[in-house]
Amino acid sequence: MSLTASEPLLSLHSVTFPALPPASLARYVTHIPSVPRCVDSVLLRREPKDSLAELKALGNIVQSSIERIEAVVTANSFTFPSSDSPLTPESEAPHTHPGILSAGSLITSAAAQLITLVRPAPLAVFDVMLQVKLNVPLPANCR
């Protein structure tokens, strides 16, 4: 297989591959003799991220999403409900607007990532464990 200078390259640390569809990439990777040894160390290695920069970026996502919600609320003369206000169909109307739904999804995702970044790893894993429910029948003597 020959490459021309115009073809983009996909670089995975010290190994460079031609830009191929994923199915073709798997076939191409098998032609590298050291793949079994380097899968963990080269192909799957993640560069360490700057956590403070990641925190700031997630905070910016939250802030810009709040600004989008504010713009939708102002443009549509909505009153954005407080979590303390009674739940009524009228109070939930702003939450069903597409712009607010989109911004709310971004806020929710960014907040989940923020929580994961700032909590100690054992607590984050414990929280995930508590979110899983196994449907295992109890023995007769435990009912």
C-alpha positions in Angstrom: 0.0 0.0 0.0 1.5 3.3 -1.0 0.6 6.7 0.5 0.6 10.0 -1.3 1.5 13.2 0.4 -2.1 14.4 0.2 -3.5 11.5 2.4 -4.0 12.5 6.0 -2.2 10.5 8.7 -3.5 9.2 12.0 -0.8 9.3 14.6 -1.0 7.2 17.8 2.0 8.3 19.8 5.1 6.8 18.1 3.1 4.7 15.5 1.7 6.5 12.4 -1.1 5.0 10.3 -2.8 6.2 7.1 -6.3 7.6 7.9 -8.5 4.6 7.2 -12.0 3.6 8.3 -12.1 1.7 11.6 -12.6 -1.7 10.0 -9.7 -1.1 7.7 -7.6 0.2 10.6 -8.0 -3.0 12.5 -6.8 -5.0 9.5 -3.9 -2.6 9.0 -2.8 -2.7 12.6 -2.3 -6.5 12.5 0.5 -6.0 10.0 2.7 -4.3 12.7 4.8 -7.1 14.3 5.0 -5.5 17.8 1.2 -4.8 18.2 0.7 -7.5 20.9 3.4 -5.9 23.1 2.5 -2.3 22.4 -1.3 -2.3 22.6 -1.3 -1.2 26.2 1.7 1.1 26.1 1.2 2.8 22.8 -2.2 2.4 21.3 -4.3 2.7 24.4 -2.2 5.1 26.5 -3.9 8.4 27.4 -1.9 11.6 27.9 -2.4 13.0 31.3 -4.8 16.0 31.2 -4.5 19.3 33.0 -7.4 18.9 35.5 -7.6 22.6 36.3 -7.9 23.4 32.6 -10.6 20.7 32.4 -12.4 22.2 35.4 -12.4 25.6 33.8 -13.6 24.3 30.5 -16.5 22.5 32.2 -17.3 25.6 34.2 -17.4 27.6 30.9 -19.8 25.1 29.4 -22.1 25.5 32.4 -21.8 29.3 32.3 -22.5 29.6 28.5 -25.5 27.2 28.9 -26.9 29.4 31.6 -26.6 32.4 29.3 -28.4 30.4 26.6 -31.2 29.6 29.0 -31.4 33.3 30.0 -31.6 34.4 26.4 -34.5 31.9 25.7 -36.3 33.0 28.9 -36.0 36.6 27.9 -36.9 36.1 24.3 -40.0 34.1 25.2 -41.1 36.1 28.3 -40.8 32.9 30.4 -40.4 32.8 34.1 -37.8 30.2 34.8 -39.1 28.2 37.8 -37.3 27.8 41.0 -36.8 24.3 42.5 -38.9 25.6 45.5 -41.9 26.6 43.3 -44.9 24.2 43.1 -44.9 21.8 40.2 -47.6 22.7 37.6 -47.9 22.3 33.9 -47.4 26.1 33.5 -44.2 26.1 35.7 -42.7 23.3 33.6 -43.4 25.0 30.2 -39.9 26.6 30.1 -38.2 23.3 30.6 -39.9 21.9 27.4 -38.5 24.6 25.1 -35.9 23.0 22.8 -33.2 25.7 23.5 -33.6 25.1 27.3 -33.6 21.4 26.9 -30.4 21.5 24.9 -28.7 23.8 27.4 -30.0 21.8 30.3 -28.5 18.6 28.8 -25.1 20.4 28.5 -25.3 21.6 32.1 -26.2 18.1 33.4 -23.4 16.5 31.5 -20.8 19.1 32.5 -22.0 18.9 36.1 -21.6 15.1 36.2 -18.0 15.5 34.9 -17.3 18.2 37.4 -18.4 16.0 40.2 -16.3 13.2 39.0 -13.2 15.4 38.7 -13.5 17.0 42.2 -14.5 14.0 44.3 -12.0 11.5 45.5 -12.0 8.4 43.2 -13.3 6.0 45.9 -16.3 8.1 46.6 -17.0 8.5 42.8 -16.9 4.8 42.4 -19.1 4.2 45.4 -21.7 6.6 44.0 -21.7 4.7 40.7 -22.1 1.5 42.6 -25.1 2.9 44.4 -26.8 3.8 41.1 -26.9 0.2 40.0 -29.7 -2.1 41.2 -29.3 -5.8 40.8 -32.5 -7.8 40.6 -31.5 -10.8 42.6 -34.2 -12.8 44.4 -33.7 -13.0 48.2 -33.5 -16.4 49.8 -36.8 -17.5 51.4 -35.3 -17.2 54.9 -34.4 -13.5 54.3 -37.9 -12.4 53.4 
